[in-house]
Amino acid sequence: MVLNGRVGSSPTFRTTSNLDYSRVEIAAKARQWPCRRQMPSPKDVLLINPWIFDFTAYDFWMRPLGLLYVGALLREYTNSRLHLIDCLDRHHPQLPKKAKSKRDGRGPFFKEEVSKPSVLRDVPRKFSRYGIPLTLFFDQLDQLPQPDMVLVTCTMTYWYPGARLVIELIRQKFGRVPVVLGGVYATLLPGHARGATDADFVLEGPGERELLPLMREVFGDKFCPDLRFEKLKSIPWPAFDLLSDRNTLPVLTSRGCPYDCSYCASSLLFKGFDQESPERIVGHIECLHRVHQTKNIALYDDALLLNKTKHIIPILEQVIRKEIPVAFHTPNGLHVAEIDAGLASLIKRANFQSLFLSQESFDENVLEDSCSKVSSTDLEVALDHLKNAGYRPSEINVYLMVGLPGQGVKGIRESIRRVQALGARPRLAYFSPVPGTATWDSLITKGIIQSDVDPLLHNKVAFPYTWGQMFPSDFESIKDLIRTDPGASIS
C-alpha cells in the first residue's frame, strides 16, 4: 500500500478520486445501482502487499496488480475508502536509502537479514526479509483509521511467511478485523493458507469473482451488488494512483494461456484464455502516460503473442500511430514461434526495449515432455527476424529452464552454449515445483516430494538441496558457464 501524499516531512495517507480513465462510463454504471445511493457509512478497506522472505529477490517490474484490480473494483461498486501498504515499495519516501533503479524501472529491494526457518537450515545461503523496515510498517499502521476489512495478497507459495507476518501484526494492532487472503498462494494451496495464517477468508482464483459477494455477506446487501466478474473488459482499470511511484507500471492485455506446460501454473490460476480489446488496451496505455507520466510498461501476459493478428498486432500498430512515448518490457517471456518478420518490425517500432524470449530448452526430450509451445529450431528463426528489425542479438534475453525433473546437466550446458553461439543472452530460470501442475503430480507419484510438504521447500534455491535430481555443484558449474558470458544473466 502506499503513501500518496505528504504534509511537511510527515507522510499521510489519502484516498483520491478514481483516476481510472472512464469516468463517464463509471458514472453511468453507478446510476444503475440503487444501493450505491443508499449506502451506509463508508468502509475503510486496507490493502496490503506483504514482504518477501527468501534467499534472493529483485524488483523485476513487480507490482501488486491483482490487489490494485480489486481495489478499483471496490471503488466502483462499494462505498469504500482505500488505503494501501505496499511492503515492497522500493520508492517509499522514508526508506533509509534512496532506491537504486535502472532506467527501465528494475532495481534491488531494501532488505534485512533474518534467521532461516529450521526447514531451510541446510541451505548454505543467507535468508532475508525484502521490503520496507518493520518500523516503517508500524508507522503506517499508526496513521490509519481502524479498518473495516483488510485484503492481503501473496504470490509465491514459499513467500507465505510474509503474508502470515502481516496478518499477525494486523491482529496485534486492530484485533479481529475481517482479513481476506488471496493471490497465487491462496489459489494453489488454500488448505495450507487456512492453516498457516490467521486469515478469516481465503479466496481461491481471481479475486474479482468472489470479493463483492463476500463483502456483501460481511457488510450486508446494501453495501454492494452481488456481482462476479469473469472478463477483463468488465473490470475497472487498476487503482494505480495508490502507488507511490508510477514511473513503471504493469499492463495485462490477456489472462491465462492455452498451452499446458507441465511445470507452469497459468492454467490453474485462470481457466481458459481471455484477451482485452486492442482499443481498450491502447487507451489504457495512453492514460497511464498522460495521467501518471508512466515511462515504462511491463506486459504481464503469459501469452502476449497468441492470436496475434487480432490482438498484439493491432495494439502495436495503434501505439506506433499514436506515438505513445513509453518503453515496453516483457518479463514473462514471448513465445518465439510467433515471431515473424512483420511482428518483429512492429515490436521494434513500438519501442520494446527489454525482450525476454521463452525458449526453455533445446533438448527435444525436455520440450516434448514439458513444453509443447516451442521447438529446438524456433529461436534461431525468431532472432533472425528481430535482428533484421534492428535489434542486436545481445539485446535479447532467452529464458532457459534449469533443474526440471529428468533434465540433465549436459543438455542445459548445450542449451546455454547454443544461445551464446546465436549471440543472445542466456537467462536461467530455475525450476521450483508448483502444486497442481503435471510435474508436481509426477514428483509426488515417484516419491520425490510429499504433497503436504512445507511450501518453503518449493523455493527454487532450496530445491537442489532437498529433492533435486541435480546437485548444488551442478548448479554452480552451470553458473560458471554463464559467468564467462558478460551479457548473460543468472536469476
C-alpha positions in Angstrom: 0.0 0.0 0.0 1.1 3.3 -0.5 1.8 6.8 0.7 0.1 9.2 -1.6 0.9 12.5 -0.1 2.9 14.4 2.5 2.3 17.2 4.9 5.6 18.8 5.7 8.0 15.9 6.3 5.4 13.6 7.7 3.8 11.2 5.3 0.0 11.0 5.4 -2.5 8.6 3.7 -5.1 10.0 1.5 -7.6 8.4 -0.8 -8.2 10.1 -4.1 -10.9 10.1 -6.6 -10.7 7.4 -9.1 -8.2 8.4 -11.8 -9.2 5.4 -13.9 -9.9 6.6 -17.3 -13.6 6.1 -17.9 -15.4 8.5 -15.6 -18.5 8.9 -17.8 -18.8 5.2 -18.0 -18.3 4.7 -14.3 -20.9 7.4 -13.5 -23.4 5.7 -15.8 -22.9 2.4 -14.2 -23.2 4.0 -10.7 -26.7 5.1 -11.6 -27.7 1.5 -12.3 -27.1 0.5 -8.7 -29.6 1.9 -6.3 -27.6 0.5 -3.4 -24.9 3.0 -4.2 -27.2 5.9 -3.4 -28.5 4.2 -0.3 -25.2 3.0 1.2 -24.4 3.0 4.8 -21.4 4.9 6.1 -18.2 4.3 4.1 -15.9 1.4 5.0 -12.2 1.7 5.3 -10.5 -1.1 3.4 -6.8 -1.7 3.9 -4.9 -3.4 1.1 -1.5 -5.0 1.9 1.2 -6.3 -0.3 3.5 -8.3 2.1 7.2 -8.7 2.4 9.2 -11.4 0.7 11.2 -13.8 2.9 13.7 -15.5 0.6 17.3 -16.2 -0.2 17.1 -13.7 -3.1 14.6 -11.2 -4.5 14.8 -8.4 -7.0 12.2 -5.9 -8.3 11.7 -7.4 -11.8 8.9 -5.0 -12.6 6.9 -6.3 -9.6 3.7 -4.6 -8.7 0.7 -5.9 -6.8 -1.5 -5.8 -9.9 -4.2 -8.2 -8.6 -4.6 -6.2 -5.4 -4.9 -2.9 -7.4 -7.6 -4.5 -9.7 -9.8 -5.5 -6.7 -9.1 -2.0 -5.2 -10.5 -0.4 -8.3 -13.5 -2.8 -8.2 -14.3 -1.7 -4.6 -14.1 1.9 -5.6 -16.6 1.5 -8.4 -19.1 -0.8 -6.7 -18.9 -0.1 -3.0 -18.7 2.8 -0.6 -15.1 2.1 0.4 -12.1 4.3 1.3 -9.0 2.6 0.2 -5.6 2.5 2.0 -2.5 0.7 0.7 0.6 -0.5 2.5 3.0 -1.9 -0.1 5.7 -3.6 1.9 7.7 -4.0 -1.4 7.6 -0.3 -2.2 11.2 0.5 -3.2 10.4 4.2 -3.6 8.9 4.8 -0.1 10.0 8.3 0.8 11.0 7.3 4.3 13.3 4.4 3.3 16.8 4.6 4.9 18.3 4.7 1.4 17.0 6.1 -1.8 16.2 3.3 -4.2 18.6 2.5 -7.0 16.9 1.8 -10.3 17.8 1.0 -13.8 16.4 3.3 -16.5 13.8 0.5 -17.2 12.5 0.6 -13.7 14.1 -2.5 -12.2 16.2 -2.5 -9.1 17.1 -4.1 -5.7 14.7 -4.2 -2.7 15.7 -2.9 0.7 16.5 -6.0 2.8 17.3 -7.1 6.3 18.9 -10.5 7.0 16.7 -12.7 9.3 17.1 -16.2 10.7 16.4 -19.0 8.4 13.4 -21.2 9.1 14.5 -24.6 10.5 13.3 -26.4 7.4 15.8 -24.5 5.4 18.7 -24.8 7.7 20.8 -26.9 5.4 20.7 -24.4 2.5 24.0 -22.5 2.7 22.6 -19.1 1.8 21.7 -16.0 3.8 17.9 -15.5 4.3 16.4 -12.0 4.3 13.2 -10.1 4.6 12.8 -8.0 1.5 10.9 -4.7 1.6 10.3 -1.8 3.9 11.6 -2.0 7.5 9.2 -3.2 10.2 9.3 0.2 11.9 8.1 1.9 8.8 5.2 -0.6 8.5 4.2 0.2 12.1 4.4 3.9 11.4 2.0 3.5 8.5 -0.4 1.4 10.6 -0.4 4.2 13.3 -1.6 6.7 10.7 -4.5 4.6 9.5 -8.1 4.6 10.8 -9.4 1.3 12.2 -10.0 -0.7 9.0 -13.4 -2.4 8.5 -11.6 -5.1 6.3 -8.1 -6.0 5.4 -7.2 -7.6 2.0 -3.8 -9.3 1.8 -2.2 -10.9 -1.3 0.6 -13.4 -1.6 2.4 -14.5 -4.8 4.8 -17.4 -4.5 3.7 -20.4 -2.3 7.0 -20.2 -0.5 6.5 -16.5 0.3 3.7 -17.2 2.7 5.7 -16.2 5.8 5.3 -12.6 4.6 1.5 -12.8 4.5 1.5 -14.6 7.8 3.5 -11.9 9.5 1.4 -9.1 8.1 -1.8 -10.8 9.4 -0.2 -11.3 12.8 0.7 -7.6 13.0 -2.8 -6.6 11.9 -4.3 -8.7 14.7 -2.0 -7.1 17.2 -2.9 -3.6 16.1 -6.6 -3.9 15.1 -7.9 -7.1 16.7 -10.5 -9.3 15.0 -11.0 -7.1 11.9 -12.1 -9.3 8.9 -8.9 -10.4 7.0 -9.2 -11.7 3.4 -6.2 -13.6 1.9 -6.0 -14.0 -1.9 -3.5 -14.3 -4.7 -1.5 -17.2 -6.1 -0.6 -18.8 -2.8 -4.2 -18.9 -1.7 -5.3 -20.3 -5.0 -2.7 -23.1 -5.3 -2.7 -24.0 -1.6 -6.0 -22.9 0.0 -5.8 -25.6 2.7 -2.3 -24.6 3.8 -3.3 -20.9 3.7 -6.2 -21.5 6.1 -4.0 -23.5 8.5 -0.8 -21.4 8.3 -2.3 -17.9 8.6 -5.0 -16.3 10.7 -7.0 -15.1 7.7 -10.8 -15.2 8.1 -11.4 -15.8 4.4 -9.1 -17.4 1.8 -10.2 -16.6 -1.8 -9.2 -19.0 -4.5 -8.8 -17.8 -8.1 -9.3 -14.3 -9.4 -10.5 -12.1 -6.6 -12.9 -10.2 -8.7 -15.1 -13.3 -8.9 -15.6 -13.7 -5.2 -14.8 -10.5 -3.4 -18.1 -8.5 -3.8 -20.3 -11.4 -2.8 -18.1 -11.9 0.2 -18.2 -8.3 1.2 -22.0 -8.2 0.7 -22.2 -11.2 3.1 -19.9 -9.4 5.7 -21.4 -5.9 5.5 -24.9 -6.5 4.3 -26.8 -6.4 1.0 -26.9 -2.6 0.9 -23.1 -2.4 0.8 -22.5 -3.7 -2.7 -24.2 -5.6 -5.6 -23.9 -9.3 -5.9 -21.6 -9.3 -8.9 -18.9 -11.7 -10.1 -16.6 -10.7 -12.9 -15.3 -13.1 -15.5 -13.8 -11.0 -18.2 -11.1 -8.4 -18.1 -13.2 -5.9 -20.1 -15.7 -5.8 -17.3 -13.2 -4.9 -14.5 -12.2 -1.3 -13.9 -8.6 -0.5 -14.6 -6.3 -1.0 -11.6 -6.1 1.7 -8.9 -2.6 2.8 -9.8 -3.0 6.1 -8.0 -2.5 4.2 -4.7 1.2 3.5 -5.6 3.9 5.9 -4.6 5.8 5.6 -7.8 4.1 5.3 -11.2 7.1 5.7 -13.5 6.9 1.9 -14.2 3.6 0.1 -14.3 2.3 -3.3 -15.4 -0.4 -3.9 -18.0 -2.3 -7.1 -18.5 -3.7 -7.5 -22.0 -4.8 -11.1 -21.5 -5.2 -13.8 -18.8 -4.5 -17.4 -19.0 -2.6 -19.5 -21.5 -3.9 -22.2 -23.9 -0.6 -24.1 -23.6 -0.2 -26.6 -20.8 3.5 -26.7 -19.9 4.0 -29.4 -17.3 5.7 -27.1 -14.8 3.5 -23.9 -15.2 0.6 -22.8 -13.0 -1.0 -20.4 -15.6 -3.9 -22.7 -16.4 -4.5 -23.3 -12.7 -4.7 -19.6 -11.8 -7.1 -18.7 -14.6 -9.2 -21.3 -16.6 -9.4 -20.5 -20.3 -7.9 -17.6 -22.2 -9.3 -14.1 -22.1 -7.9 -11.2 -24.2 -8.8 -7.5 -23.8 -9.7 -5.5 -26.9 -6.8 -3.7 -28.6 -8.7 -0.4 -28.4 -9.2 -0.5 -24.6 -5.5 -1.6 -24.1 -4.1 1.3 -26.2 -6.5 3.8 -24.5 -5.3 2.5 -21.1 -1.6 2.9 -22.0 -2.3 6.4 -23.3 -3.9 7.2 -20.0 -1.1 5.8 -17.9 1.3 8.1 -19.7 -1.0 11.1 -19.6 -2.3 10.8 -16.0 0.7 9.2 -14.3 3.6 10.2 -16.6 4.4 6.5 -16.8 7.6 5.8 -18.9 7.9 2.0 -18.6 5.2 -0.6 -19.3 5.8 -4.2 -18.1 3.5 -6.5 -20.0 2.4 -9.2 -17.6 0.8 -11.6 -20.1 1.7 -15.3 -20.2 0.7 -15.5 -23.8 1.0 -12.0 -25.2 1.6 -13.0 -28.9 -1.2 -15.5 -29.3 -4.0 -14.7 -31.7 -1.5 -12.0 -32.9 -3.4 -10.7 -36.0 -6.4 -9.7 -33.8 -4.6 -8.8 -30.6 -0.9 -7.7 -30.3 -0.5 -6.5 -33.9 -3.4 -4.0 -33.7 -2.1 -2.9 -30.3 1.3 -2.3 -31.7 0.0 -0.6 -34.8 -2.0 1.9 -32.7 0.8 2.6 -30.3 3.1 3.4 -33.3 0.4 5.5 -35.0 -0.3 7.5 -31.8 3.4 7.8 -31.0 2.8 7.0 -27.3 6.2 7.7 -25.7 6.6 4.7 -23.4 9.1 1.8 -23.4 7.7 -1.8 -23.2 9.2 -4.8 -21.3 8.2 -8.5 -21.4 9.3 -10.1 -18.1 7.1 -13.3 -18.6 8.7 -14.2 -21.9 7.5 -14.2 -25.5 6.6 -17.3 -27.5 9.4 -17.5 -30.0 7.3 -19.5 -32.5 5.0 -16.5 -33.0 7.7 -14.0 -34.0 7.8 -13.5 -37.8 9.3 -10.6 -39.8 6.2 -8.4 -39.6 5.7 -8.8 -35.9 9.4 -8.2 -35.2 9.3 -5.0 -37.1 6.3 -3.8 -35.1 7.9 -4.8 -31.8 10.9 -2.7 -32.6 9.0 0.3 -33.8 6.7 0.3 -30.8 9.8 0.6 -28.5 10.0 -2.8 -26.9 13.3 -2.3 -25.0 13.6 -5.4 -22.8 12.9 -8.6 -24.7 12.7 -11.9 -23.0 12.0 -14.9 -25.1 10.8 -18.3 -23.8 12.9 -21.0 -25.4 13.2 -23.0 -22.2 15.4 -25.7 -23.7 16.8 -27.2 -26.9 16.6 -30.7 -25.6 13.9 -32.3 -27.7 13.0 -34.8 -25.0 12.5 -32.0 -22.4 10.4 -30.0 -24.9 8.2 -33.0 -25.7 7.7 -33.9 -22.1 7.3 -30.4 -20.6 6.9 -27.6 -23.1 5.0 -28.1 -26.3 4.9 -24.4 -27.2 8.4 -24.3 -28.7 10.7 -26.4 -30.8 14.5 -26.5 -30.9 14.6 -24.6 -34.2 12.3 -21.7 -33.3 14.8 -19.4 -31.6 17.2 -19.0 -34.5 14.4 -18.0 -36.8 13.0 -15.5 -34.3 16.4 -14.0 -33.7 16.9 -13.5 -37.4 13.7 -11.6 -37.7 14.5 -9.5 -34.7 18.0 -8.8 -36.0 16.6 -7.7 -39.3 14.1 -5.4 -37.4 17.1 -3.6 -35.8 17.8 -5.5 -32.6 21.3 -6.6 -31.7 21.2 -10.3 -30.6 23.0 -9.2 -27.4 19.9 -7.0 -26.5 17.7 -10.1 -26.4 17.3 -12.4 -23.3 16.4 -16.0 -23.7 14.9 -18.0 -20.8 16.3 -21.5 -20.3 14.9 -23.8 -17.7 17.3 -25.3 -15.2 16.5 -28.2 -12.8 13.4 -29.7 -14.4 13.0 -33.3 -13.4 14.8 -35.5 -15.9 16.8 -32.6 -17.3 20.5 -33.4 -17.5 23.3 -31.0 -16.8 24.8 -31.8 -20.3 21.6 -30.7 -22.0 21.5 -27.5 -20.0 25.1 -26.6 -20.9 24.4 -27.3 -24.5 21.4 -25.0 -24.4 23.4 -22.2 -22.9 26.2 -22.6 -25.5 23.6 -22.6 -28.3 22.1 -19.3 -27.1 25.6 -17.8 -26.7 26.5 -19.0 -30.2 23.5 -17.2 -31.6 24.7 -14.0 -29.9 21.8 -13.7 -27.4 21.9 -13.6 -23.6 21.0 -16.8 -21.7 18.9 -16.1 -18.7 18.5 -19.1 -16.4 15.0 -19.8 -14.9 15.4 -22.2 -12.0 12.7 -24.8 -11.6 10.6 -24.9 -8.4 7.7 -27.3 -8.0 4.3 -25.8 -8.3 1.4 -27.5 -6.6 -1.3 -28.8 -9.0 0.9 -29.0 -12.1 1.7 -32.2 -14.0 5.3 -32.0 -12.9 4.2 -31.7 -9.3 2.0 -34.7 -9.6 4.8 -36.7 -11.2 7.2 -35.8 -8.4 4.7 -37.0 -5.8 4.0 -40.3 -7.7 7.7 -41.0 -7.8 8.0 -40.3 -4.1 10.5 -37.5 -4.7 8.3 -35.0 -2.7 5.3 -35.2 -0.4 2.1 -33.4 -1.2 1.9 -31.8 2.3 5.5 -30.6 2.4 6.1 -27.2 3.8 5.9 -24.7 0.9 9.2 -23.2 2.0 10.7 -26.2 0.3 9.2 -25.2 -3.0 11.8 -22.5 -3.2 13.9 -22.6 -6.3 17.1 -22.1 -4.3 16.2 -24.8 -1.7 15.1 -27.4 -4.2 18.5 -28.7 -5.3 19.5 -29.1 -1.6 16.4 -31.1 -0.8 14.8 -33.2 -3.6 16.5 -32.0 -6.7 18.0 -34.6 -9.1 20.8 -32.2 -9.8 23.4 -31.5 -7.1 24.3 -28.0 -5.9 27.7 -28.4 -7.6 25.9 -28.9 -10.9 24.2 -25.6 -10.5 27.5 -23.9 -9.7 29.1 -25.3 -12.8 26.2 -24.0 -14.9 26.6 -20.6 -13.3 30.3 -20.7 -14.1 29.4 -21.2 -17.7 27.1 -18.2 -17.6 29.7 -16.1 -15.9 32.0 -16.5 -18.8 29.5 -14.5 -20.9 29.3 -10.9 -19.6 26.0 -10.4 -21.3 24.3 -13.4 -19.7 22.0 -13.3 -16.7 21.6 -15.5 -13.6 18.2 -15.2 -11.9 
